[in-house]
Amino acid sequence: MSTVLRVRDLTKTFGRGEGLVRAVDGVDLEVAQGETVAVMGPSGCGKSTLLYCLGGLDRATEGEIELAGKRIDQMGERAVARLRRDAVGFVFQAFHLMDELTAVENVEVPALLAGLSSRAARKQAVGLLDRVGLGDRAGFLPSALSGGQRQRVAVARSLISKPQIVFADEPTGNLDSSSAVDVLRLFDDLHESGQTLIIVTHDARIAATADRLITMRDGAFIDQTILTGGARGNVSALAGLE
Ligand SMILES: Nc1ncnc2c1ncn2[C@@H]1O[C@H](COP(=O)(O)OP(=O)(O)OP(=O)(O)O)[C@@H](O)[C@H]1O
C-alpha cells in the first residue's frame, strides 16, 4: 500500500532559553493510504501541535514531512496552502461556519471552490448532512443550530472535497453521544472509501476504532499498537456511546 504521510525526526519547539518547550520531540511516522491512526496521551503532550505540523498548518522546527507525496517542510506557504486545499481535510473543534450561509451552503463551499457544478455540490452536501443526522436542518442558518449541530456541519464541510488525508482533533469532544456516533459513522465511510484518517482523541472507545493507536508523552511516541478485531466497521456498536 502506498505511503501518504512520512515523517522523519519531527521536532517542534516553542519559546527559547529557559522557556523552551519541546512540544514534539523527534518523532518518526509512516502512515499508509487508507489507514486510520489514533493518537492519545495526556494533556499537553503535543498531540495538537503534531497534528498542526503534519497537516501543514504550522511549521516544524526540524525534521522532514512528506504529505501526499510532497515535502511540505521544503515548500513555500502558498504551495502548502494549495496542497492543504487539494489533499487535506481538517476536523477541529474550533470550527468556523459562515453566519450568513445556511448549513448546506456552508458545506458546499469547498466543493464549489474546487470547481464542482452547483448541482453536484448541492447533492453531495445534502448527502453528507444526512449522514451526520442533519438532513432536516440543511436550510438553517448556523445561529439556529446547537453547538453540536454546528460542529457536525463543519465536519461535513471538511469532508466534501474527499480529502486524501483527514486530520481530526477531538472531533467528538463536545458532541452528545448520538451525534458522536454520527460523526464516527462518517469516519467509517472515509475508511471504507480508502481515505486516511489521523485522529487525536482522549476517548479510548474512539481510539479502539482505529487500525493503529499511538501513545504520546512529552512530545514523543512511547507506544504504537496495531489494533485488530476492534470496533471498526461496527461503530454503532460502540458500547455506551449511543
Ligand atoms: N503557540 C504556543 N506557544 C507556546 N507553547 C505552546 C504553543 N502551543 C502549544 N504549546 C505548548 O506545547 C505543548 C504541547 O501542546 P499541545 O496543545 O500540542 O498538547 P495536547 O497534547 O494537544 O494537549 P490537550 O490534550 O490538552 O489538547 C504544551 O506544553 C503547550 O503549552
Ligand as a Chemical Component Dictionary entry (heavy atoms), coordinates in Angstrom:
data_LIG
# 
_chem_comp.id                   LIG 
_chem_comp.type                 NON-POLYMER 
_chem_comp.pdbx_formal_charge   0 
_chem_comp.three_letter_code    LIG 
# 
loop_
_chem_comp_atom.comp_id 
_chem_comp_atom.atom_id 
_chem_comp_atom.alt_atom_id 
_chem_comp_atom.type_symbol 
_chem_comp_atom.charge 
_chem_comp_atom.model_Cartn_x 
_chem_comp_atom.model_Cartn_y 
_chem_comp_atom.model_Cartn_z 
_chem_comp_atom.pdbx_ordinal 
LIG N1  N1  N 0 1.728  28.565 20.461 1  
LIG C1  C1  C 0 2.366  28.027 21.520 2  
LIG N2  N2  N 0 3.293  28.731 22.213 3  
LIG C2  C2  C 0 3.948  28.178 23.263 4  
LIG N3  N3  N 0 3.749  26.930 23.719 5  
LIG C3  C3  C 0 2.830  26.188 23.081 6  
LIG C4  C4  C 0 2.094  26.687 21.943 7  
LIG N4  N4  N 0 1.259  25.712 21.509 8  
LIG C5  C5  C 0 1.465  24.655 22.328 9  
LIG N5  N5  N 0 2.403  24.929 23.263 10 
LIG C6  C6  C 0 2.914  24.020 24.307 11 
LIG O1  O1  O 0 3.278  22.805 23.684 12 
LIG C7  C7  C 0 2.910  21.693 24.482 13 
LIG C8  C8  C 0 2.015  20.747 23.687 14 
LIG O2  O2  O 0 0.729  21.393 23.474 15 
LIG P1  P1  P 0 -0.434 20.687 22.640 16 
LIG O3  O3  O 0 -1.554 21.641 22.535 17 
LIG O4  O4  O 0 0.148  20.160 21.385 18 
LIG O5  O5  O 0 -0.818 19.475 23.609 19 
LIG P2  P2  P 0 -2.038 18.445 23.520 20 
LIG O6  O6  O 0 -1.453 17.101 23.794 21 
LIG O7  O7  O 0 -2.778 18.636 22.256 22 
LIG O8  O8  O 0 -2.924 18.892 24.768 23 
LIG P3  P3  P 0 -4.529 18.773 25.011 24 
LIG O9  O9  O 0 -4.833 17.306 25.091 25 
LIG O10 O10 O 0 -4.699 19.463 26.331 26 
LIG O11 O11 O 0 -5.195 19.471 23.874 27 
LIG C9  C9  C 0 2.259  22.262 25.733 28 
LIG O12 O12 O 0 3.223  22.327 26.752 29 
LIG C10 C10 C 0 1.832  23.657 25.316 30 
LIG O13 O13 O 0 1.828  24.525 26.397 31 
# 
loop_
_chem_comp_bond.comp_id 
_chem_comp_bond.atom_id_1 
_chem_comp_bond.atom_id_2 
_chem_comp_bond.value_order 
_chem_comp_bond.pdbx_ordinal 
LIG N1  C1  SING 1  
LIG C1  N2  SING 2  
LIG C1  C4  DOUB 3  
LIG N2  C2  DOUB 4  
LIG C2  N3  SING 5  
LIG N3  C3  DOUB 6  
LIG C3  C4  SING 7  
LIG C3  N5  SING 8  
LIG C4  N4  SING 9  
LIG N4  C5  DOUB 10 
LIG C5  N5  SING 11 
LIG N5  C6  SING 12 
LIG C6  O1  SING 13 
LIG C6  C10 SING 14 
LIG O1  C7  SING 15 
LIG C7  C8  SING 16 
LIG C7  C9  SING 17 
LIG C8  O2  SING 18 
LIG O2  P1  SING 19 
LIG P1  O3  DOUB 20 
LIG P1  O4  SING 21 
LIG P1  O5  SING 22 
LIG O5  P2  SING 23 
LIG P2  O6  DOUB 24 
LIG P2  O7  SING 25 
LIG P2  O8  SING 26 
LIG O8  P3  SING 27 
LIG P3  O9  DOUB 28 
LIG P3  O10 SING 29 
LIG P3  O11 SING 30 
LIG C9  O12 SING 31 
LIG C9  C10 SING 32 
LIG C10 O13 SING 33 
# 
